[in-house]
Amino acid sequence: MSSKESVISKAKQQLRTEKTIARNELSSDQRRELSFLVCKHASEWLKTKDIASLMAYVSFRSELDTNALLTQAWKDQRRVLLPRVIPASGAMSVHMVNAWSELEPGAYGIHEPVVSGKDSQEIEVVTLPDVVFVPGLAFDLQGGRLGYGRGYYDRLRASWETEEYAAAKPPVLIGLAFGMQLVPKVPMDEHDAFMDMLITENGIVHCRKGE
């Protein structure tokens, strides 16, 4: 690791610690109210843009609760993809899910799509989703994102840049966050993906990607 990479790594870890503590300090009522507003903005945007398919995540611990977003997406008959972590390979498999009943506790206790084999690594995606809603600990207005340090979304994005998907239109990457998760500048490595948009309780931000 170079000295520059070391500095970025330390800055990321410090910010992760700060934002984890801050997010955990939100009360259940605050988290529920703010999450509902974020999901409402996201659902209205999906409807305005006539989005047919999306990938999202099932919230865990103090994460922004995506329950309302997923429920509305199913109600609107959108194609919903959810990830399943494969601990052995450090990758995520992606599966279409039609209802809450198709989920079960998986890695880290997060609810994930039920698959026929526990070790299944099949990535069900044939056609990329129009939109990917991404979790994170911190974001900035340029689209910078601080994840949890495991690299699952970076590896998934890289897999979508292979020859198999060469002709596909890349999904719009949207960070979902509480307003208190926004920071002036997220420390970013070269391989880190920038978000195209952010949605908080205050509305939608179209990021100045890479600026």
Phi, psi and chi 1 to 4 in degrees:
 res  aa     phi    psi   chi1   chi2   chi3   chi4
   1 MET       -  128.4 -179.3 -177.6  -67.9      -
   2 SER   -73.2  167.5   67.9      -      -      -
   3 SER   -63.7  -35.7   58.1      -      -      -
   4 LYS   -65.8  -44.5  179.0 -178.4  177.8 -179.3
   5 GLU   -63.1  -36.7  -70.2  172.0  -27.4      -
   6 SER   -65.3  -41.4  177.9      -      -      -
   7 VAL   -63.9  -44.8  169.0      -      -      -
   8 ILE   -63.7  -42.3  -68.0  174.6      -      -
   9 SER   -60.9  -43.3  177.7      -      -      -
  10 LYS   -66.7  -39.4  -70.9  179.2 -179.2  177.8
  11 ALA   -65.0  -39.7      -      -      -      -
  12 LYS   -62.7  -46.5  -77.6 -175.4  173.0 -176.0
  13 GLN   -63.0  -39.8 -169.6   52.4   51.7      -
  14 GLN   -64.2  -43.6 -179.1  177.2  -12.4      -
  15 LEU   -66.7  -37.9 -173.3   56.6      -      -
  16 ARG   -58.9  -45.5  -79.7 -167.9 -173.2   99.2
  17 THR   -62.2  -46.4  -60.1      -      -      -
  18 GLU   -62.0  -46.9  -68.6  173.8    1.0      -
  19 LYS   -76.3  -28.9  -74.2  -56.7  178.1 -177.3
  20 THR   -64.8  -45.9  -62.7      -      -      -
  21 ILE   -62.3  -45.8  -67.9  171.8      -      -
  22 ALA   -63.7  -42.2      -      -      -      -
  23 ARG   -68.5  -37.5 -162.0  176.1   67.1 -178.8
  24 ASN   -65.6  -22.9  -72.1  -15.9      -      -
  25 GLU   -80.4  -10.6  -72.3  178.3  -13.0      -
  26 LEU   -66.4  137.5  -70.5  173.6      -      -
  27 SER   -73.5  163.8   69.1      -      -      -
  28 SER   -59.4  -39.8  -63.8      -      -      -
  29 ASP   -65.9  -42.8  -73.0  -18.0      -      -
  30 GLN   -61.2  -47.4  -74.3  177.1  -50.2      -
  31 ARG   -62.6  -41.2 -167.2  174.9  -58.9  116.4
  32 ARG   -65.6  -46.0 -177.8  167.0   50.3 -108.1
  33 GLU   -65.2  -46.9 -179.8  180.0  -14.3      -
  34 LEU   -66.6  -41.0  -63.9  176.3      -      -
  35 SER   -61.2  -41.5  -64.8      -      -      -
  36 PHE   -61.1  -42.8  177.0   79.6      -      -
  37 LEU   -64.7  -43.0  -69.5  173.0      -      -
  38 VAL   -61.5  -47.5  175.1      -      -      -
  39 CYS   -63.2  -35.1  -70.4      -      -      -
  40 LYS   -64.5  -46.0 -178.4  179.6  178.7 -178.2
  41 HIS   -59.4  -44.5  -70.0  -46.6      -      -
  42 ALA   -64.9  -44.6      -      -      -      -
  43 SER   -64.7  -39.5  -65.8      -      -      -
  44 GLU   -66.4  -38.1  -70.8  174.7  -11.2      -
  45 TRP   -66.0  -42.5 -178.9   83.5      -      -
  46 LEU   -57.5  -41.6  -70.5  171.9      -      -
  47 LYS   -68.9  -42.1 -173.7  172.3  -63.7 -175.0
  48 THR   -62.0  -39.0  -61.2      -      -      -
  49 LYS   -90.4   -1.0  -62.1  -62.4 -178.3 -179.1
  50 ASP    54.3   48.6 -163.5   23.8      -      -
  51 ILE   -73.2  128.0  -61.2  -62.3      -      -
  52 ALA   -90.0  -31.3      -      -      -      -
  53 SER  -141.9  148.5   62.7      -      -      -
  54 LEU  -149.9  153.6   61.0  103.1      -      -
  55 MET  -114.4  135.7  176.4  178.6  165.5      -
  56 ALA  -137.2 -160.2      -      -      -      -
  57 TYR  -144.4  156.0   62.6   94.7      -      -
  58 VAL   -93.8  124.4  178.9      -      -      -
  59 SER   -66.5  156.1   51.3      -      -      -
  60 PHE  -142.3  138.0 -175.1   58.9      -      -
  61 ARG    52.9 -123.3  -67.4  179.7  178.0  167.9
  62 SER   -92.0   13.0   63.0      -      -      -
  63 GLU   -63.1  156.3  -78.0 -175.4  -26.7      -
  64 LEU   -55.9  129.0 -172.5  148.3      -      -
  65 ASP   -78.9  117.0 -169.9  -12.1      -      -
  66 THR   -92.9    7.9   56.4      -      -      -
  67 ASN   -51.7  -50.1 -172.5  -51.4      -      -
  68 ALA   -65.8  -36.0      -      -      -      -
  69 LEU   -65.2  -47.1  174.0   61.2      -      -
  70 LEU   -66.9  -43.2  -66.9  172.6      -      -
  71 THR   -60.9  -42.5  -60.9      -      -      -
  72 GLN   -68.3  -37.2 -172.6   62.3   47.4      -
  73 ALA   -62.4  -42.5      -      -      -      -
  74 TRP   -65.7  -40.5  -75.0  -39.5      -      -
  75 LYS   -60.8  -37.3 -177.7  179.0  178.9 -179.5
  76 ASP   -85.0    4.2  -66.8  -22.4      -      -
  77 GLN    62.0   39.4  -62.6 -174.5  -40.2      -
  78 ARG   -86.7  155.1  -54.1 -170.1 -161.9  -77.0
  79 ARG   -79.6  116.5 -179.5  171.0  178.6 -104.9
  80 VAL  -109.5  123.8  175.7      -      -      -
  81 LEU  -109.7  137.7  -58.5  171.5      -      -
  82 LEU  -130.9  148.8  -66.6  173.7      -      -
  83 PRO   -90.1  155.9   33.8  -35.5      -      -
  84 ARG  -130.3  125.5 -174.8  177.7 -179.9   93.3
  85 VAL   -76.2  137.6  169.8      -      -      -
  86 ILE  -111.9   91.1  -53.4  170.0      -      -
  87 PRO   -54.9  -37.0  -24.8   35.8      -      -
  88 ALA   -62.7  -36.0      -      -      -      -
  89 SER  -106.1  -10.3   63.9      -      -      -
  90 GLY    71.5   24.0      -      -      -      -
  91 ALA  -115.1  175.5      -      -      -      -
  92 MET  -123.2  135.4  -70.4 -166.5  -59.5      -
  93 SER   -92.8  152.6   58.8      -      -      -
  94 VAL  -124.1  132.3 -179.7      -      -      -
  95 HIS  -137.1  145.9  -51.5  -92.7      -      -
  96 MET   -76.7  134.5 -171.0  166.1   76.5      -
  97 VAL  -128.8  136.6  176.4      -      -      -
  98 ASN  -110.9   -8.5  -61.0  -62.8      -      -
  99 ALA  -167.6  161.4      -      -      -      -
 100 TRP   -60.3  -29.5  -67.8  109.5      -      -
 101 SER   -65.8  -13.1   59.7      -      -      -
 102 GLU   -93.2   16.4  -63.7  179.0   11.7      -
 103 LEU  -116.5  154.8  -60.5  174.3      -      -
 104 GLU  -149.7  156.6   65.0  179.6    4.2      -
 105 PRO   -61.4  131.2  -22.9   34.5      -      -
 106 GLY  -124.2 -141.3      -      -      -      -
 107 ALA   -58.6  137.6      -      -      -      -
 108 TYR    64.6    9.5  -47.3  111.8      -      -
 109 GLY    83.9    4.0      -      -      -      -
 110 ILE   -78.0  138.5  -56.5  169.9      -      -
 111 HIS   -70.5  129.1  -84.1   73.6      -      -
 112 GLU  -134.3  163.3  -59.8  177.8  -28.6      -
 113 PRO   -59.6  139.1  -24.4   34.5      -      -
 114 VAL   -73.2  130.9  175.6      -      -      -
 115 VAL  -123.4  159.8  -65.5      -      -      -
 116 SER   -65.5  -35.1   55.5      -      -      -
 117 GLY  -121.7  134.8      -      -      -      -
 118 LYS   -60.1  -28.9  -65.9  -66.4 -176.5 -178.5
 119 ASP  -100.0   13.4  -62.7  -36.5      -      -
 120 SER   -58.9  130.3  172.0      -      -      -
 121 GLN  -115.0   15.9  -62.6 -170.0   21.9      -
 122 GLU   -67.8  126.7  176.0 -174.3    0.1      -
 123 ILE   -96.6  111.5  -64.7 -178.5      -      -
 124 GLU   -72.9  -15.5 -151.2  173.7   81.7      -
 125 VAL   -64.0  121.1  174.8      -      -      -
 126 VAL  -108.6  -46.6  176.0      -      -      -
 127 THR  -105.0  126.4  -56.8      -      -      -
 128 LEU   -63.7  147.5  -64.4 -175.6      -      -
 129 PRO   -68.1  156.3   26.1  -35.2      -      -
 130 ASP   -69.5  -33.6  -61.3  -38.0      -      -
 131 VAL  -138.7  144.0  171.7      -      -      -
 132 VAL  -124.3  118.3  178.1      -      -      -
 133 PHE   -89.2  122.7  -69.9  106.3      -      -
 134 VAL  -114.6  134.2 -173.7      -      -      -
 135 PRO   -81.3  169.1   33.8  -36.9      -      -
 136 GLY  -178.6  170.1      -      -      -      -
 137 LEU   -96.1  -30.3  -77.3  166.3      -      -
 138 ALA  -151.9  149.9      -      -      -      -
 139 PHE  -139.6  158.3  -62.8   87.7      -      -
 140 ASP  -125.5  170.1   63.5   38.2      -      -
 141 LEU   -73.1   -9.4  -63.4 -178.6      -      -
 142 GLN   -86.5   -3.0  -69.5   71.5   45.4      -
 143 GLY    98.3    2.8      -      -      -      -
 144 GLY   -63.9  141.0      -      -      -      -
 145 ARG  -132.5  137.3  167.8 -172.9  174.6  -96.7
 146 LEU  -110.3  114.2  179.0   69.4      -      -
 147 GLY   -90.3 -154.2      -      -      -      -
 148 TYR   -97.8    1.3  -62.1   95.9      -      -
 149 GLY    91.8    3.0      -      -      -      -
 150 ARG   -95.9  -15.8  -60.2 -170.8 -177.4  102.8
 151 GLY    76.8   14.6      -      -      -      -
 152 TYR   -60.5  -45.6  -70.3  115.0      -      -
 153 TYR   -71.8  -33.2  -77.9   88.3      -      -
 154 ASP   -64.7  -42.7  -69.1  -35.9      -      -
 155 ARG   -67.9  -38.3  -76.6 -172.3  -72.1  -85.7
 156 LEU   -64.0  -45.3 -179.6   63.2      -      -
 157 ARG   -60.6  -40.8 -179.0  177.9   57.3   88.8
 158 ALA   -62.8  -37.1      -      -      -      -
 159 SER   -67.2  -26.7   73.9      -      -      -
 160 TRP   -81.5   -5.8  -72.0  -10.7      -      -
 161 GLU  -100.4    9.6  -66.1  174.2   -8.7      -
 162 THR   -81.2  173.9   57.9      -      -      -
 163 GLU   -57.7  -33.4 -174.9  176.6  -17.2      -
 164 GLU   -57.6  -32.4 -178.3 -179.5    0.8      -
 165 TYR  -111.9   18.3  -63.1  105.2      -      -
 166 ALA   -56.5  -36.0      -      -      -      -
 167 ALA   -89.5   -4.2      -      -      -      -
 168 ALA   -82.4  147.4      -      -      -      -
 169 LYS   -76.7  127.2 -179.4 -179.2  178.6 -178.8
 170 PRO   -61.4  143.2  -20.0   31.9      -      -
 171 PRO   -66.9  155.0  -15.3   28.0      -      -
 172 VAL   -77.6  124.5  176.6      -      -      -
 173 LEU   -93.4  122.3  -59.1 -179.7      -      -
 174 ILE  -125.1  121.6  -56.9  178.4      -      -
 175 GLY   -85.2  132.5      -      -      -      -
 176 LEU  -104.3  127.9  -63.2 -180.0      -      -
 177 ALA  -156.1  155.0      -      -      -      -
 178 PHE   -75.7  150.0  -58.5  121.8      -      -
 179 GLY   -56.2  -32.2      -      -      -      -
 180 MET   -70.3   -7.5   48.5   75.0   64.6      -
 181 GLN   -88.7   -7.4  -67.5  178.6  -93.9      -
 182 LEU   -77.6  137.5  -62.1 -175.5      -      -
 183 VAL  -131.4  161.7  -62.6      -      -      -
 184 PRO   -60.6  -38.9  -25.3   35.1      -      -
 185 LYS  -155.6  123.3 -175.4   71.6  173.8  177.5
 186 VAL   -88.7  129.2  171.5      -      -      -
 187 PRO   -64.6  127.0   20.5  -29.6      -      -
 188 MET  -126.3  138.3  -60.4  -79.5  -76.4      -
 189 ASP   -88.5  167.5  -72.6  -55.5      -      -
 190 GLU   -61.7  -33.5  -70.4 -176.6    5.4      -
 191 HIS   -84.8   -6.2   67.0  -88.2      -      -
 192 ASP   -73.9  136.0  -68.2  -25.9      -      -
 193 ALA   -86.6  140.5      -      -      -      -
 194 PHE   -88.3  143.6  -77.5   83.2      -      -
 195 MET   -78.1  147.0  -58.6  -66.6  100.4      -
 196 ASP   -82.5  -30.1  -61.5  -57.7      -      -
 197 MET  -144.8  159.0  -67.3  168.5   50.4      -
 198 LEU  -127.1  144.6  -61.1  176.6      -      -
 199 ILE  -128.3  121.7  -57.8 -179.4      -      -
 200 THR  -121.8 -177.1   73.3      -      -      -
 201 GLU   -63.6  -18.7   68.0  -88.3   14.7      -
 202 ASN   -88.0   -4.6  -61.2  -45.6      -      -
 203 GLY   125.8 -158.5      -      -      -      -
 204 ILE  -105.0  137.0  -64.7  172.4      -      -
 205 VAL  -119.8  123.2  175.6      -      -      -
 206 HIS   -89.7  114.6  -67.3  -88.0      -      -
 207 CYS   -75.2  146.1  -55.6      -      -      -
 208 ARG   -85.1   82.0  -64.7  168.3  -65.4  170.9
 209 LYS   -54.2  120.9 -168.9  171.5 -179.5  179.1
 210 GLY    76.8   -0.2      -      -      -      -
 211 GLU   -87.8      -  -66.7 -178.9    6.1      -
